[in-house]
Amino acid sequence: MISVGISAYLLPGVNVAGVGPLFWTAIIMGVMNAIIKPILTILTLPITILTFGLFSIILNAILILVVDALVPGFSIDGLLWALIFSLVLSIVSSVVNTVVPH
């Protein structure tokens, strides 16, 4: 939730309307990454191999756009912002996981 909030704050194309949408965005993204993303990764494996893994970045952006459609109060201004949000979120999550002990 912290990583999603920081990433949304840093990017002008990503808007979160409050703590409630931030919470639900983090929960739904976690569920999608745990359940749906592995299935989609297997189904899109041939194209991922052909693009040397770059399609997995597009897959992340598409999943973020699905979360955008599911969570009221969370909005992304298009596929490019979803792609940038995905990359920034990965970096911010790494930093937060390093700073905050488990």
ABEGO torsion letter per residue (X at the ends): XAAAAAAAAABAABBBAEAAAAAAAAAAAAAAAAAAAAAAAAAAAAAAAAAGGAAAAAAAAAAAAAAAAABBGBBBAEAAAAAAAAAAAAAAAAAAAAABBX
